Amino acid sequence: GAVAVEPYALQPGTEGVCDDLVAALPDVVDDAVRRDVSPPSPGVAVWGQPPIILRCGVLEPAGIDPTQAVLDVAEVGWRAVPGDGGTFFFTADRVAVIEVSVPTDYAPESATLVDLASAVSGAVPPT
């Protein structure tokens, strides 16, 4: 079934790149199959159970340290933030901030980021 994801407002100016990103995303990420989102939301994609959730055009969390090390995965930079039940990754070098929540079931999380890298680098230009 569909995965409930709380709707949010995309940051102004990110609508086009987020639409392009969602259209370019793979059907399978880290062996998890893409699922529907409820309610349908622009900029959102979900895979697997427990769900890996990608949200494009979000605000970077206030608590992220801009000097924090950036994890480079296939030429896309990510900052990791530990969360309840998994890790949240935020792009560090794109015109639209992309958030990917990866449950601990998918550790190591790098496989998820590798599977998303081509779509991110192709659809969302670097800053």
N, C-alpha and C positions, 0 to 999 in steps of 0.2 A: 504494500500500500504506500500511499504518499506519506512524506515526512513533514510534520508541522514545523515551520520555521517562522519565527516572529518577523512580520514585515518591518522594513526600515526605509528611510528616505535615502536614496543614493546621493552622494555629494554632488553639488552642481558641477556640470561639465564632464561627469564621468559616465553618463548614460550610454553614449555611443560605444566607448571602449568596453564597457561592461557587457553590452549586448553582443559585441564581437567576441569577447572572451567566452561567454556562456555558449555561443554557437560553436566555438572551436574546441570546447572541452571534450575529452575522451569519454566513451561509454563505460570504460572500466578503469578504476584507479586502485592500485595495490590489491588486485583481485576482487575488489568490491564493485558491484554493478550499479550504474546510475539509476536513481529513483526519481519519482515525481515529487514536487514540492507543493505543500498545501498551506496557505493559499498560494497559487502561482505568483511568483515574485520576480521582478527583473533583477538580474545580477546575482541570482542564487542558483547553486547546483548542489546535489546531494548524492552520495554513493553509500551503499552497504548498510549493514546493521551490526553493531551500532553505527549511526551515520557519520560519515565524513562530510562536513558542511563547508562549502565555499561561499563567501559573500564578497562581492566586488563593490567598490565605491563607498567603503566604510571610513569612519574616522579612525585614525591610529589611536589606540588607548592612551590616556593621559599619563599612565604610569610607565610607559616605555622610555627607557634611557637612550637618548640618541647616540650615546657613545658605546652602547652595547654592541658586542661582536655581531657581525652579520654573517649568516650561514649562506654560502654561495652554493646553489644547487643548479647545475646546468645553466649558468649565467643569469640566474634570478636570485636576488638577495632577499633573505628572510630573517626576521627577528623572531625568536621563540619566547613565548610567555607560558609558563606552566599554569595549568588550570585544573579544575575539579574533574577528574576522570580522563585527562589527556593534556594535550599541548595545543596552544593557539599559535599560529604562525602568521606574521604580517609582512607583506612585501616592504622592502626598504628602499627600493629604487625605481618605482613605477609611477606614472602620472595618476593612477587610481590605486588607492590602497586596497589590497586583497587580503582577506582574512580566511585562513583555512583552519578549522578545528579538527584535530585528529585524535580520536579516542586511543587510549593506551592499548587496546586490542590490536592496533595496527603498528605497534612498535617493531622495529625502528621506523620512525616517521619519514625518514629520507626517501623511502620507496614511493610514498604518496606524493612528495614534492617533485621527485624526478618525473613521475607520470603526468604532473600538471605543468611542468616547465615549458614544454614546447608551445602549448596553448597560451600561456601567460606571456612568454617572450614574443610570440607572433602577434598577439592581439592588443597588448597593453604596452605602449612605448615607455622606454626608460625616462627618468627625469633628467 
